[in-house]
């Protein structure tokens, strides 16, 4: 199970780096590169879409992190309940 937790944290880190922090720095360069030949309104629309996607990525990342921590809590609770129930069963076998 420790490997799964490590994988989850690594995946979260990669997603965070690529989608959240990377987009913030690339927005201006992307707009500059693609805005040649576009009207001012099209450039503003492109900027709006990129920022909207960035907000979506941030919210999605935050939601996945929250869900991951909740799953971990529930898994620990269920594991504890299972250990307690096995302990009581062993007690009755004597």
C-alpha positions in Angstrom: 0.0 0.0 0.0 2.9 2.3 0.6 3.8 2.1 -3.1 0.3 3.2 -4.1 0.5 6.2 -1.8 3.9 7.1 -3.2 2.6 6.8 -6.7 -0.4 9.0 -5.9 1.7 11.7 -4.4 4.1 11.6 -7.4 1.2 11.8 -9.8 -0.3 14.7 -7.9 3.0 16.5 -8.0 3.3 16.0 -11.8 -0.2 17.1 -12.5 0.3 20.1 -10.2 3.5 21.1 -12.0 2.3 20.6 -15.5 -1.3 22.0 -15.3 -1.2 24.6 -12.6 2.2 26.2 -12.4 3.2 25.5 -16.0 0.1 27.2 -17.5 0.7 30.4 -15.5 4.0 30.9 -17.2 3.0 29.7 -20.6 -0.1 31.8 -21.1 1.7 34.9 -22.1 4.1 33.1 -24.5 1.3 31.1 -26.1 -0.9 34.2 -26.6 2.1 36.1 -28.1 2.9 33.2 -30.4 -0.6 32.5 -31.6 -1.9 36.1 -31.6 -0.2 37.0 -34.9 -2.9 37.8 -37.3 -5.7 37.7 -34.7 -7.9 40.6 -33.8 -7.7 42.2 -30.3 -11.0 40.5 -29.4 -9.7 37.1 -30.4 -6.6 37.6 -28.3 -8.8 38.5 -25.3 -11.0 35.5 -25.9 -7.9 33.2 -26.1 -6.6 34.7 -22.9 -10.0 34.2 -21.2 -10.1 30.5 -22.3 -6.6 29.8 -21.1 -7.3 31.4 -17.7 -10.6 29.5 -17.4 -8.8 26.3 -18.1 -6.2 27.1 -15.5 -8.9 27.8 -12.9 -10.5 24.5 -13.9 -7.1 22.7 -13.5 -6.5 24.3 -10.1 -10.0 23.4 -8.8 -9.8 19.8 -10.2 -6.4 19.3 -8.6 -7.7 20.6 -5.2 -10.8 18.4 -5.4 -8.6 15.3 -6.2 -6.3 16.1 -3.3 -9.3 16.4 -0.9 -10.8 13.2 -2.2 -7.5 11.4 -1.8 -7.2 12.5 1.8 -10.8 11.5 2.6 -10.2 8.1 1.0 -7.1 7.6 3.1 -9.0 8.5 6.3 -11.9 6.1 5.5 -9.4 3.4 4.6 -7.6 3.8 8.0 -11.0 3.8 9.8 -12.1 0.6 8.0 -8.7 -1.0 8.7 -9.0 -0.2 12.4 -12.5 -1.5 12.6 -11.4 -4.7 10.8 -8.5 -5.2 13.3 -10.9 -4.6 16.2 -13.4 -7.1 14.9 -10.8 -9.7 14.4 -9.5 -9.1 17.9 -12.9 -9.7 19.3 -13.4 -12.9 17.3 -10.1 -14.2 18.5 -11.2 -13.5 22.1 -14.3 -15.6 21.7 -12.4 -18.6 20.3 -10.6 -19.2 23.6 
